[in-house]
Amino acid sequence: MKESYFMIIVSYDISDDKKRRHFQKFIEKFGHRIQYSVYEIENSNRILDNVVTQIKNKFEKRFDESDSVLLFLLSSSCKVLKYGFSQHEDKDLFIVE
């Protein structure tokens, strides 16, 4: 059985501007920026698996020796501590009809 995770932290350093913009636009569809080249993605396991698969299949072959992408797959047993401004980023969503 595959371990489930509840969040991915994506950190990247891509030297080519065009390649970096393409990767950034892709990541922004799924998560939000927490630092310049660091994104937090929270969603269903299906979405998270999709992100990992797309990075592996679509982007990995385009990376060269100067590029790096780190994915931190956090399981539900991980604890995330936030300080400073980042502690205020989590917002509850209320839908009023």
C-alpha positions as CSV (number, residue, x, y, z in Angstrom):
1,M,0.0,0.0,0.0
2,K,1.3,3.4,-0.9
3,E,1.9,5.8,1.9
4,S,-0.5,8.8,1.8
5,Y,0.7,12.3,2.3
6,F,-1.1,15.5,3.0
7,M,1.3,18.1,1.7
8,I,4.2,18.6,-0.7
9,I,6.8,21.3,-0.2
10,V,8.4,22.1,-3.6
11,S,11.7,24.0,-3.7
12,Y,13.4,24.7,-7.0
13,D,16.5,26.4,-8.5
14,I,16.2,26.5,-12.3
15,S,18.8,28.6,-14.1
16,D,17.0,29.1,-17.5
17,D,14.4,31.9,-17.3
18,K,11.9,30.3,-19.8
19,K,12.2,26.8,-18.2
20,R,11.8,28.4,-14.7
21,R,8.7,30.4,-15.7
22,H,7.1,27.3,-17.2
23,F,7.8,25.3,-14.0
24,Q,6.6,28.1,-11.8
25,K,3.3,28.5,-13.7
26,F,2.8,24.7,-13.4
27,I,3.4,24.7,-9.6
28,E,1.2,27.8,-9.1
29,K,-1.8,25.8,-10.4
30,F,-1.7,23.6,-7.4
31,G,-0.1,25.5,-4.5
32,H,0.9,28.8,-3.1
33,R,4.2,30.4,-2.8
34,I,5.7,30.5,0.7
35,Q,9.1,31.9,-0.4
36,Y,10.5,33.0,-3.7
37,S,11.2,29.5,-5.1
38,V,9.3,27.5,-2.5
39,Y,5.7,26.3,-2.8
40,E,3.3,24.5,-0.5
41,I,0.8,22.2,-2.1
42,E,-2.1,20.8,0.0
43,N,-4.8,18.7,-1.6
44,S,-6.1,15.2,-2.1
45,N,-3.7,12.3,-2.6
46,R,-4.8,12.1,-6.2
47,I,-3.8,15.7,-6.9
48,L,-0.5,15.3,-5.0
49,D,0.3,12.1,-7.0
50,N,-0.5,13.9,-10.2
51,V,1.9,16.8,-9.4
52,V,4.7,14.3,-8.6
53,T,4.0,12.3,-11.8
54,Q,3.9,15.4,-14.0
55,I,7.2,16.7,-12.6
56,K,8.8,13.3,-13.2
57,N,7.4,12.8,-16.7
58,K,7.1,16.3,-18.1
59,F,9.9,18.4,-16.4
60,E,12.6,16.0,-15.3
61,K,13.8,15.3,-18.8
62,R,14.3,19.0,-19.4
63,F,16.4,19.7,-16.4
64,D,20.2,19.9,-16.8
65,E,23.0,19.7,-14.3
66,S,22.5,23.3,-13.1
67,D,18.8,22.7,-12.2
68,S,17.4,21.2,-9.0
69,V,13.9,20.5,-7.7
70,L,13.3,19.2,-4.3
71,L,10.0,17.6,-3.3
72,F,9.3,17.1,0.4
73,L,6.4,14.7,0.8
74,L,4.9,15.2,4.2
75,S,2.7,12.6,5.7
76,S,-0.1,13.1,8.1
77,S,2.3,12.2,11.0
78,C,4.6,15.1,10.2
79,K,4.4,18.3,12.2
80,V,4.8,21.7,10.5
81,L,5.8,24.6,12.7
82,K,5.2,28.1,11.4
83,Y,6.6,31.4,12.8
84,G,6.4,35.0,11.7
85,F,4.2,35.9,8.8
86,S,3.9,32.2,7.7
87,Q,1.8,31.4,10.7
88,H,-0.9,33.7,9.4
89,E,-1.1,32.2,5.9
90,D,-3.4,29.4,6.8
91,K,-6.9,30.7,6.4
92,D,-10.2,28.9,6.9
93,L,-12.6,29.0,3.9
94,F,-16.2,29.9,4.6
95,I,-18.8,29.5,1.9
96,V,-22.0,31.4,2.5
97,E,-25.0,30.7,0.2
